């Protein structure tokens, strides 16, 4: 492959990365920023993305961070489910089966702590 072909291939890949990085996950720029910058927010959105409009579900990590004051997996893993239920009740939009979603979120946090030493980015 010649230098020009390699250069063009690299530019093509870079353009694809740019398209993805500019993609909106939600209707909120702030929620999108958190999803793109915080691996835990991204993972929680993936875990919760079932049974509702994706754009609304992907905003949940943003709202949880506002309600809880953090998205610290160690703190979330150690929280009682009732505390998480209370946080979910304050969400402007909930997943259809939000009590099950709380259990999934807590389970994800526990697994991140136990398997990845609390570092979501290590998945």
N, C-alpha and C positions, 0 to 999 in steps of 0.2 A: 504494500500500500504506500503510495507516495505521500510526501509531506503535506501537500495540499488536501488530499483525501483525509489524512489523520486530523489536520486542523479543522476541516469541515465537520468531521464526526464529533470532535470535542465540542465545537460550537453548537452543534445540534443537541448534544447531551445537556450542555449548559442551558440552552433555551428551554428544554423540557423541565429542568430543575427550576428555572425561573417561573415557568407557568404554574408548576405545583406550589411553589412558595407564595405565589400571589393569589392562589385559589382561596375563595371564601368558604369556610365551613358553616358559618352562621350568618345571621343578619346583623351582627354586632361586631364592629371592628375591634373592640376591646376583648370580646370573647375569642375572636379569631387569633388575636395576638397571644393570648394565654395558651391556646391550643398549640400554636406553632412554637412557642418559646419554652413551655414547661412540659417535659415528658409525662409527668404524672397526670396533668390535665388531659393530654392526648389519650393516654391509656384509659382513664376513667370515662372519657367520651366513648371510646370504643366498647368498653364493657357495658355501658348503659344504652348503646344504640340498638334498641329492639322495641318494636311495637309502637313507635310514634314518629312524627316528622323529624328527620335527621337534624335539620337546622335548629330545632328547639332542643333536642337532646344534647347536641354538641355545645350548647350554651350552659348546660348544667355545671360543668367544672368552674366556669367563671362565677356563677351565682353561689356555688358552694364555697368558693374562696372568699367571696364577700361576706357570706353568712358565718362561716367558721373562722375567718381571718387567716386561713392557710389552706394548703393542700399537702401538708406534711404526712407522708404515708405512715410514719411511725406513730404519730398522734392519732390518725384515723384508725389504724390497726388496733390501738389500745382503747378506743372509744367504745362505750356501750352502744348496742344497736339502738336503744331508745334515744340516745343523743343524736344519732344519725337520722332517725325517724323525724325528730323535731326539726332538724335542719332541712330535710326534704319537704316537710310540711310548709316551710317558708318559701320554697321555690315558686317563682311565678308560673312555671309550667313543669309538670311532673311527667315521668314516664307512665305509661298505662298501668303497669304493675309495679308501682313505686316501692312497695315494701320488699318485693323480690329484688329490685334494683339496689336497695340499701344493702341487702345481704351480699349481692355480687360485688358491690363497691368495697365493702369491708373485707370480703374474701380476697379481692385483688390486692388491697393494702397489706393484709397479713402475708400473702404470698410474696409480695415485693420485699417485705422486711425479712422473711425467713429464707427466701431463695436468692435474693439479690442484695442483701445487706442494706435494704432501704433505698437502693439506687435504681429508680425506674429506668434510667437511661442504659442500664446494663442488660436489659432484656434482649 
